[in-house]
Amino acid sequence: MSEGFSTVIIGSGTKKVTSSHKNLLQNFQEYLSVEKGLSDNSIYSYGYDLNKFKNFLEKEHLDFLEVQANDIVRFLNEERNRKISAKTIAREVVAIRQFYKFLKDEKKLDSNPTEKIETPEVMRSIPDYLTQEEIEELFTVIKEDNLYELRDKCIFELLYSSGLRISEACNLRLTDMDMSGMTLTVEGKGGRQRLVPFGEKSLDILNRYLKQSRPYILKNRNCDYLFVSKKGSFINRKSVWRLLNHYIKRTSIKKKVTPHTLRHSFATHLLENHADLKSVQELLGHIDISTTQIYTHMANKTLKEVHKKFHPRG
C-alpha cells in the first residue's frame, strides 16, 4: 500500500486534521489500493490533489462532510485563477469526484456534491473572467457625460449585473423591462424565456440611459429595441464586442475580454460569495435547464433574493 497518500494528505496543512478525517482518508487510500488496484503513483496523485482541496477547505473553515457543489466550484475557480493547467484541473476533479463517491458508498454522506460539477471537457473551454476590482476599473474608465458611452456602460452593466448573453442584451425590447419589479424578460437559447433580476445600480443607469442617451441617439426615430445604434436600429453583437475592446484598452487589464467574459464574471462572483449552484444556473438560463424548471424550482422572488444577497451589484 502506498505511503505517499497518507504523507501528502495527512502530513501537511495549516490546521490539525481530526482523527475522523484521518480515518476517512486512510479508508479511501485502502479502497484505492485494494479494491481499485491503483499503483502507488496513482494513489500519490490522488493524495496530492486532495491535499490541495483539503487546504482550501481549511482556509474556508469547512469540513469534508460539509462540502457542497459550489464549494468545489470555488476551489476549481481558484485553481484556474492561479493559471493551473486544464489537464491538472481535470485530474483534480476526478480525485475529488472519486473521494466523494467513496464517502457516499460508505454511507458517510447522503449525496455526492460532485454530481453537479461540470465534466473536465467542459471546464477546459471556460474562458477567463474579470475580478471585482477589474470590473470596477472597466466601469470607471467609461465616461458617463458622453451619451454614447453612457449607453455602452448600460449594456456592460446588464451583461455583468444580470449575466446576460450578448445576444440576449442586443435583442432586449422596451417591453421586456419591468422597472418597478426590477426584472428583465429574456429569451435565451432555444427560445427559452426566463426572468432576470437587476439591482439598484442597473436601475439607475437604465433610467439615465432611457432619459438622456437613447433619445439623443435615436434623434426622433422609432425603435422597439432597448439598446440602439446611430442608425436608429438595435445595436449588434459585433459592435458591442468592438466597443468593449475599445474600453479595455483604457484599463490596465491584460486579459482577453469579450462580452461573454462579463457573463462568466457574473457567475464566478456569485459562486465566490457562496450562492448555491442551482440558483446560478437558473439565473444564467443554461441550456440544460428547461423553462418549466425556471419557474417551478425557484420562485421569481427567491431568485431576486439570491441575486440581491450574493451579487456585488444586487
HUSULJO-V891155 format. One record per backbone hydrogen bond with DSSP energy under -0.5 kcal/mol. NH is the residue of the N-H (numbers start at 0). CO is the residue of the C=O. E is the energy in kcal/mol with one decimal. If there is no record, write none. Layout:
NH|CO|E, NH|CO|E
//
This chain:
6|2|-1.9, 7|3|-3.2, 8|4|-2.5, 9|5|-1.7, 10|5|-0.7, 10|6|-1.2, 21|17|-2.2, 22|18|-2.3, 23|19|-2.1, 24|20|-2.7, 25|21|-2.9, 26|22|-2.6, 27|23|-1.9, 28|24|-2.2, 29|25|-2.3, 30|26|-2.2, 31|27|-2.6, 32|28|-2.0, 33|29|-3.2, 34|29|-0.6, 34|30|-1.2, 35|30|-2.1, 37|31|-2.5, 42|38|-2.4, 43|39|-2.4, 44|40|-2.1, 45|41|-2.3, 46|42|-2.3, 47|43|-2.7, 48|44|-2.4, 49|45|-2.6, 50|46|-2.0, 51|47|-1.6, 52|48|-1.7, 53|49|-2.7, 54|50|-2.5, 55|51|-1.8, 56|52|-2.3, 57|53|-2.5, 58|54|-2.0, 59|55|-1.6, 60|57|-1.0, 61|56|-2.9, 65|62|-1.8, 66|62|-0.6, 66|63|-0.8, 70|67|-0.9, 71|67|-1.4, 72|68|-2.2, 73|69|-2.1, 74|70|-1.9, 75|71|-2.4, 76|72|-2.5, 77|73|-2.0, 78|74|-2.0, 79|75|-2.4, 80|76|-2.5, 81|77|-1.5, 82|79|-2.0, 83|78|-2.4, 88|84|-2.3, 89|85|-2.4, 90|86|-1.8, 91|87|-2.3, 92|88|-2.4, 93|89|-1.8, 94|90|-2.2, 95|91|-2.6, 96|92|-2.8, 97|93|-2.6, 98|94|-2.2, 99|95|-2.2, 100|96|-2.0, 101|97|-2.2, 102|98|-2.1, 103|99|-2.1, 104|100|-2.6, 105|101|-2.1, 106|103|-1.8, 107|102|-3.1, 108|102|-0.9, 112|110|-0.7, 114|111|-1.8, 115|112|-0.5, 116|113|-1.6, 121|118|-0.6, 122|118|-2.1, 123|119|-1.8, 124|120|-0.6, 124|121|-1.2, 125|122|-1.3, 134|130|-2.3, 135|131|-2.1, 136|132|-2.0, 137|133|-2.4, 138|134|-2.3, 139|135|-1.8, 140|136|-1.5, 141|137|-0.5, 141|138|-0.6, 142|140|-0.6, 143|141|-0.6, 145|142|-1.1, 146|144|-0.6, 149|145|-2.3, 150|146|-1.4, 151|147|-2.1, 152|148|-2.8, 153|149|-1.9, 154|150|-2.1, 155|151|-2.5, 156|152|-2.4, 157|153|-1.8, 158|154|-2.2, 159|155|-2.3, 160|156|-3.4, 161|157|-1.9, 162|158|-0.5, 163|157|-0.9, 168|164|-2.1, 169|165|-2.4, 170|166|-1.5, 171|168|-1.1, 173|223|-2.6, 175|172|-2.0, 176|173|-1.4, 177|182|-2.4, 181|177|-1.3, 182|177|-1.6, 183|195|-2.5, 184|175|-2.3, 185|183|-0.7, 185|193|-2.8, 187|185|-0.7, 187|191|-4.0, 190|187|-1.4, 191|188|-1.4, 193|185|-2.1, 195|183|-2.9, 195|193|-0.5, 197|181|-2.0, 202|198|-2.2, 203|199|-2.5, 204|200|-2.1, 205|201|-2.5, 206|202|-2.2, 207|203|-1.9, 208|204|-2.4, 209|205|-2.7, 210|206|-1.9, 211|207|-2.5, 212|207|-1.0, 213|208|-3.2, 215|211|-1.2, 216|212|-2.4, 217|213|-2.4, 218|214|-2.0, 219|214|-0.5, 220|217|-0.9, 225|171|-2.7, 227|225|-0.6, 228|232|-2.8, 231|228|-1.8, 234|226|-1.7, 239|235|-1.8, 240|236|-2.5, 241|237|-2.3, 242|238|-2.6, 243|239|-2.6, 244|240|-2.0, 245|241|-1.7, 246|242|-2.0, 247|243|-2.4, 248|244|-1.6, 249|246|-1.3, 250|247|-1.5, 256|254|-0.7, 260|257|-1.3, 261|257|-0.8, 261|258|-0.7, 262|258|-1.0, 263|259|-2.3, 264|260|-2.1, 265|261|-2.1, 266|262|-1.9, 267|263|-2.7, 268|264|-2.7, 269|265|-1.7, 270|266|-2.3, 271|267|-2.6, 272|268|-1.2, 273|270|-1.9, 274|269|-2.4, 279|275|-1.8, 280|276|-2.4, 281|277|-2.0, 282|278|-2.5, 283|279|-2.3, 284|280|-1.4, 285|280|-1.6, 288|285|-1.9, 289|287|-0.6, 293|289|-1.5, 294|290|-1.2, 295|291|-2.1, 296|292|-2.1, 297|292|-0.6, 302|298|-2.2, 303|299|-2.3, 304|300|-1.9, 305|301|-2.6, 306|302|-2.6, 307|303|-2.7, 308|304|-2.4, 309|305|-2.4, 310|306|-2.1, 313|310|-2.3
//
